[in-house]
Amino acid sequence: MYIRQEEGLPHRSKGLPLTTAFRRSKMIEPIGNQYIVARPVYSANAFGEEHKKKHRYHKTFLDHLKVCCSCSTEKARKIALSLLPIASWLPAYRVKEWLLSDIVSGISTGLVCVLQGLAYGLLVNIPPSYGLYAAFFPVIVYFFLGTSRHISAGPFPVLSMMVGATVSRLTPMSNPVAMDSSNISMSNDSSLDDHKVMVAATVTVFSGIIQLLMGVLQVGFMVVYLSESLISGFTTAAAIHVLVSQLKFILQLNVLSYTDPFSIFKVLNSIFTQIEKTNIADLVTSLIILFILFVVKEINQCYKDKLPVPIPIELILTVIATGVSYGFDFRNRFNVAVVGKMESGFQPPITPDMMVVQETIGDSFSIAIVGFAVAFSVARVYSLKHDYPIDGNQELIALGLGNIVTGSFKGFASSTALSRSAIQESTGCKTQVAGILSAVIVLIVIMALGFLLEPLQKSVLAALALGNLKGMLMQFVEIRRLWQKDKYDCLIWIMTFIFVIVLGLALGLAASVAFQLLTIVFRTQFPKCSTLANVGRSNIYKNKKDYSDMYELEGVKIFRCPSPIYFANINFFKQKLIEAVGFSPLRILRKRNKAMKKIRKLQKEGLLQVTPKGFICTIDGLKDSDEELDNNHIEELNQPINTTDLPFQIDWNANLPLNIVVPKIELHSLILDFSAVSFLDVSSMRGLKTILQEFIRIKVDVYIVGTDDDFIEKLERCEFFDDEVKDSIFFLTIHDAVLHILMKKDCSTSKFNSSQENDRKFDFTIHTNGGLRNRECRVSVETKF
């Protein structure tokens, strides 16, 4: 049994002798911020003998399957409410408290939805009017099926850009010279637009099907593979793509769309080669819109606590720009590009083109994942802020059905826009009633007011789209913050940004996820292993490089591995362990076996005699070379050292006869701290066993500490233990193993380092009755081993 007593801790508690206090408490005696622990020194086997584990029944796959397939009234009710969340929150709606706030929020958000729908339609390379469908249908579906009360479902610039890249790739492009609007007939324009709309709608429907299937199969957890750093870097790079794509509308240039790697540089090259063709009226209008937009948004941000609602600057600018364009006839006088004809009502639903589906599987999957990741991230922020739960799988179902309906009516993929959701939440939104009211605003524009926006310049919509990118572009400041907190996360951000800029959105996302997973492998493949020592002569062990008051037992090394051990890092683990102990056990083993061959040969030939003072040899040397032994008996040299046939024992740290040189080692015990080793695979298991055998064969006792029961049980199932490597090497803690070593070895061999020479006030008095669990270590006032 060992007693831990902190410095200055009294020997008595509540007037009782220390031993009496321990008998009564049996566990821990707290005194202020200090404590005393009295318990036996436990190996894993000893602990298991004294404390029997309860038998637990572990459910099999069939048991889980039975639970899933079973049905009851309560379970059916829960499933129905989870699939239709509106049935749970709408009956509890507080009309008097929430309705006014939802009305104000719904109107404000609806006006933004209209403008963002038109603006993001340009990103998809289809007529802007189709963006209104993308702003309407997702909100209706999400109202019934969504679990977040605050996000605004609808178009998102990054998703629109991804759909637009797919549209550009699958749209047959003619000669750039022939693409001038004055030289293309209206029928050709209509046919090309119909094809683009079909591609966008098909991709949207298929991405919705993917999201729906993921929700039904309960695989919403997949979003965890998209870290915050990756999402931040991806959306920032996507914002750069959006910025570059809108330059052709701001400058009104005929620029081909590219989707292959380095496409952003090709677009920039195309823009700069024809920069002299810039339409000055569009450029000036865009710059004025951007300037006013940024100024007013800053005012909204600075005075958000004083303003009842944010200034609807997008609506104001749109109304003014539309009126000015119509009043001064910008289309004819300055040849600016305008929104054009806006048909009232809805388009008839369409059937997706299966040929397009076959060519856009990868794109659809990327759109589905990114759309869900962004929407779920925003929803999680507001759910934590307002303290209500959200369901990732139900979010997948809501977004998936929303995209299926939207694509069927010629809209494009939706998620949620950060700026639009922020407006909906900041203007007092309480529930998705605000969302349904915003959809009503969009519906009014679709049905009756759309024609009023026909004179609106496309450059104005492009400027409005760029104005909403400020939040994403400001994410560049994340680099400095991440560098200070975690350099791996910072590297993920930077590499994601580079991959998406260079490779494009879909390939860039795939490369970013692969790189992120690679960093995880890298962290575990090259862990920061360390050598531990005792701090303050207590039961605390820390990296010996970090503290000055350290105590190390002579001949004992404590080695810590802070990661799982598997096939990729077992060699690294062995290399670091050899560096920590200062020698290769295999090399020592081979040297000793070679020496044994020479000694055995001398002893058999009578040339070696043993006296109380040492060996006496009657020959000057041997003819056998080390090279011959190495080459001819390499397998023998790796076997355990056998001295049973010799009439004497060999001290390998003493001088051997004939100047036989064997490296001397002071290490007699090695403790492996596996408290951070979460698993061990079969490949590394063989490597670990080989390492343990090499140390054991050179008379170095190995102890493994900190493992859980499942770890040891797995080793037993894999037949890890044998006559050399036994299950008795496992101890509960480092301190248990150290005390076991002290009781096994002569305590007087322990030494202090130079910083401890002046303080040797402790002594060891160890009593044992032969059993490990009844050993008692009595110490003086300070904590002792």
Secondary structure, DSSP 4 states (H G I P E B T S, - for coil): -EEE--TT--S-BTTB-HHHHHHHHSSEEEETTEEEEEE---BHHHHHHHSPPPP-PPP-HHHHHHHHH---HHHHHHHHHHH-THHHHSTT--HHHHHHHHHHHHHHHHHHHHHHHHHHHHHTTS-GGGHHHHHHHHHHHHHHH---SS--EE--HHHHHHHHHHHHHHSPP--GGGG-GGGS-HHHHHHHHHHHHHHHHHHHHHHHHHHHHHHHTT-GGGGGGS-HHHHHHHHHHHHHHHHHHHHHHHHT-------STTHHHHHHHHHHHTGGG--HHHHHHHHHHHHHHHHHHHHHHHTTTT-SS---HHHHHHHHHHHHHHHTTHHHHS---B------S-PPP----HHHHHH-HHHHHHHHHHHHHHHHHHHHHHHHHHT----HHHHHHHHHHHHHHHHHTT----EE-HHHHHHHHHTT--STHHHHHHHHHHHHIIIIIGGGGTT-BHHHHHHHHHHTTHHHHGGGGHHHHHHHH-HHHHHHHHHHHHHHHHH-HHHHHHHHHHHHHHHHHHHHHS---EEEEEETTSS-EEETTT-SSEE--TTEEEEE--S-B-TTTHHHHHHHHHHHHTS-HHHHHHHHHHHHHHHHHHHHTT-EEEETTEEEES-S-----HHHHHHHSHHHHTSPP--TTSSS---TTSPPGGG---------EEEEE-TT---B-HHHHHHHHHHHHHHHHTT-EEEEES--HHHHHHHHHTT---SSS-GGGEESSHHHHHHHHHHHS-GGG----GGGTT------EEE--S-GGG-EEE--SS---
